[in-house]
Amino acid sequence: MITWARAQRWWLGRLAVLPVHLLVFAIITFCLVRLMPADPARSMLGQNFTPEAYDKLKHQLGLDGSLFHQLISYLGQLAHFDLGRSLFTQRTVISELSTRLPSTVEIAVLGLTTSIVLALIGSYVATMHPASLIGRSLRGYAAAAGAIPEYVLAVACIFVFYSVLQIAPAPMGRLDAAVATPDPITRFPLLDALLGGRLDAVSNELAHLALPVFVLAVSEAAVLVKLLVGGLEEAMSAAPTRFRIATGASRRMVLASVYRRAAPAAITMCGILFGYLLGGAVILETLFGFNGVGAYAVDAVSSGDFVALQGFLLVVAFLSMLVFLVTDLLNMVIDPRRRPGTAGES
């Protein structure tokens, strides 16, 4: 058992520190959210209230104790997977997020998947055909990575494709008013439409998702293209590639080897981009009228609902940490030399 644990420590160690990182983030978030100038008790009571009513409400909200006491109470709730209740809707934060978050995650995943596909194709053309017009254009596109924010490109796309050309649906939700909402099976809207056999809803959702996903992919794929082109050029001139070519390996095997050695930097960037895409999806939800977690976070900030805001930040942080863990482990699977202790043992 000890031998097995030592052999698997390259992923067991990273899995073990995930709760520690989440705990540290929860404490930092708690302290930062408490710095908000808003007073939830005053907001809920309105203009006219008595000191007795104010003190009673603060006690009900758990705001009458010291900051340390509130932190211990909050961590105790987290230990029982309880994110608390929204101060204004009185619904549990978990139920609110379970309703809204899947929609946002779905957009971010679609945007990341499309970005990866575009990056793989673009990096191949830019590396294998660098002198062609398309190759030079792709290199210029990669050099301008991050130059155009998502919301700027989104506004331009809405103006061109909806207002001028009128080929995109109105940016007023994920479905037209005439299309019934699919039954919530997984709470991921597009996946629910597929599982429910609602082809009308699937086609309508894809039409509404086309522009947001296009905006996310175009904004973020350039970074992946830039990393992959640099990694591919370095890997193609490396000794392992020349050895494979000299031994008569097929073109497919050579390309697979080159991409495997160029992939780690791009895979790591995919984990970073997921956080950006999640944030970009929150902004795009407002522009395209999607009822996702973005509106929930904005309402929590504007109303001073620190319980809802804490829950939102903690869940998004957990998702980001989970993606970083997956990308880290995937890199160590692709390149075992990245595993802790490998160099020393060899």
N, C-alpha and C positions, 0 to 999 in steps of 0.2 A: 504493500500500500504506500509506504514512504517512497519507494523507488518510482512508483507510478506518479505520485504527486510531484516529485522532482522533475520527472520527464515532461510533465504537463504544466509546469509553473509559468511557462511563457504566456498562457492564457488564463490560468487560475488566478495569478497575481493581479492581472488587470481587472478581472471580474470581481475580485475581493475588494478592491479600492473604490469601486463604483459607488457603494453606499456611503463611503467616507466623503467622497467628493460631493455627493448630493446633500449630505448633512451640512458641510461647510457652506454650500450655496444657499441652503435653507436659512442658516443663521445670518448670512450676509444680506439675503433678501429681506428677512424680517426686520433687520436694523435699518436698511435703506427705505423700506416702505413706511416705517414709523416716522421717517423724516418728512413725510408729506405734510404740507401745511393745513390740509383739510381736516376738519373735526367731524367725524361721522355722526356723533350724537347731536351736535348742533344742526347738522344738515337734516337729520331725521325729525327733529323736534320743530324746525321752522324758526320763525322770528320770536314768538312769544312763548316762553317756558319758564317754569320755576326752578330754582336751584335743586329742589328735592327731586323733581322729574328728571332733571339732567343727571344727577348722581345715580338715580335708579336705573336710567337707561345705560349709563356707562358701566354699571355693575352687570346688567344683563348682557352687554356686549363683551364683557371681560376686559374692559379698559380701565378699571379702577385700581388695579394693582400696579406694582412697580414693573419696569420694563423687563427686568430679569424674570420676575414671576410670570409675566405674559409669555416670554420666550419659552420657559419650561413647559407651560401649559400647551403652547403651540407645538413643541417637539413631541409632547405626549400624544397629541392628536395625530401627528404624522406617523408615529409608531403604530397606530391603529388604522393607518391609511385613511385618515379623516382630514380633509382639507377645509372643513368648516362650512358654514352657511353664509351665503351672500347677505350683507347687512341690509340690502334694499329689496331684493327679490325674495329673500327668506328661503330660497332653494339651495340645496347642497351644491357646493362648487363642483364636486365630481359629476353630478347629474348635468349641470350646465355645460361643463367641458366635454362630457361624453356625447352631448348632442351637437356641439358646435365644432369641436376640434377635428373630428375625422374629415370634415369637408376641407379644412385648411391643409391638413396633412396630405390629403389626396391630390390637391393642386400642387403642393411642393414636390411630391413624389413624381407626378407626371412631368413637372418641369425639369426635375433632375434627370429622369430617364431620357427625356427628349434631348437634354443637354449632352448626356453621355453619347447618345447615338450620333448627334451632330458632330461631336468632338472626334469620335472614332473615324467617321467618314472624312471630316475636314482635315484631320492630322495626316491621314493616309494620302490624300490628294496633295496637300502642301509639301509632304516629304518626298513622295515618289515622283511628283511632277512639279518641282519648284519653279521651273522656268515658264510654265504655262500661265495664261491669264488668270485662270481660276486659282492656281496655286499661289500666285503673287497676291491676288485679292484676299485669299484666306490668311496669308501671313500678315497682310495689312489689318485685317479684321482682328486677328489675334493680338497684334501690337496695340490695338485700341481697346484692350480688355478693360471693362469697368468705366469706360468714358461716358456712357449714357445710362443714367439711373433708370430703374424699372418704371417708375411712375411717369417719367417724361416720355418714354417709349409707349407706355400704355395710353396716355392721353393722345399721342400722335396716331396710334393705331385706331382708337375709337373715332377720332375725327375723320380719318381717311376711309376706313372700312365700313363704318356705320353711318356717319353723317354724309359723306361725299358719295362713296360707291354704293352704299346701302346693300352690302352683301353679308354683313355680320348682323346677328340679332341684337336687339336693344340691350344695353348693359344694365339690366334690371333684374338680375337673379340668374339662377342656374337653369331654370325652366320657364318656358312661356306660360302665361296664365291659363291657357287652354289645356295644358298637359298636366295630368294628375301626378302628384308626388308618389314615387314608388314606396312600397312598404319598407320600413326601417329594419333590415335584416342584420347588417353589420354597421349601419350608420354611415358608411362611406357611400355617398349618393350614387356615383356612377357604378360602383360595384353592386349596390342594391338593385339598381335597374337591370344589370346584367343577370344577377342571380334570380330576379323575379320574372325574367323573360319579357320585360317591358322594352321592346325594341324601339317604340316611339319615344320613350323617355331617354333611351341610350343615345339615339341620333340627335335629339334636342339638346341633351346635356353636352355632347361632344361639340355641337355648334356653338354653345355658349362658352365652353372651355377653350376653344381653339385660340382665341386672342390672348387670354391670360397665360396659357401655357407657352404660346409663341413668344410672348414678351419675356417670360422668365428664362426660356431656353436661349433666346438670342442674347439676352443680357449677360448670362453666366457661362455659356458654352465657350466664349472666346478665351477665358482663363484656362479651361481644360485643353483647348487647341494649342495654346501657347506652351503649356507644360509638356504636352505629348510630343509636339514637334521638336522641342529641345531634347527631350529624352530619347526620341527615336533617332535623331541625328547622332547623338552620342553613342547609343547602343549599336547603330549600324556600322560605326567605324571601330567598334571594340573588337578585341581578339576573339571572344567566343563566336561572334558573327562570322568573322573571316574563317574560323576553323570549320564552322558548319558548312559554309559555302564550299570550302576546299574538300570536304568529305563527301560532297555531292548531295547534300540534304535538299529536299524539295523546297520550292519557294514558299509554300504554306508553312512548312516547319520553321524556316528561317524567320518569316514574319511573326509567327507565334512566339518564337524566342525573343525577338526584338521587342515586341509589344509587352512581353512579360517583364523584361528588364526595364522598360520605360514606364511601366504602369504605377509603381508605388507612389511617386509624387502626385500623379493625377488622382489616384484613389484617396490619398490623404486630403487633397483639395476637394474631392466630392463630399467628404464629411464636413468640411468647412462650409462648402456651398449650400449644404442642406439647411444650415442655420440661416444663411442669407436668403435662401429661397423661401424658408418659412416666414421670415420677416417680410420679404417681398410679397408673399401671398397675402399677408395681413393687410398690406397697403392696397394691393390689387382688389381685394374683397370689397373695399370701400368704393373704389372706382367702378367696379363692375356690378355692384349691388348684391354681392353674395352675403348670406347670413352666416358667416363663419365666426371664428374665435376673435377675429380682429375687432369687430363691433363690440364684443363682450369686454375686451381689454380696454378699449376707448371709453366705454361706459363706466368701467370700474375706476379709471383714472379721474374722469370728470366728476364723478359722484363721491370720490374719496372712499370707495369700497375697498379697503386694504385687504380684506379677507379674500375677495375674488381676485384681486391683483396678485397676491401672494400665491394663490393656487395656480393661476395662469403662468406665472414666471417659473414656478417649480416644475410644472408638467412639461413646459417647453424646454427647460434645462435638462430634465430627465431624457426627453427624446433626443436632444442634441448629444448628450453624453453617451446614449446608447448607440447612436450612429457613429460617433467617434470610436467607440469600443469595437464596433463591427469593422470599420475601416482599418483600425490598428491590427486586429487579428487577421484580416484578409491580407494585409501587407506581409505579415509574418508567415502566412500560408504560402503566398506566392514566392517569397524570398526567405527561406529558413534562417539565413544569416542574420536577420534582424531580430531573431528571438534572443531574449536575455540569456547570457551564459554560453551562447554558441561559440563565440570567438575564443573564450577562455578554455572551453572543453576541447576545441579543435587544436 
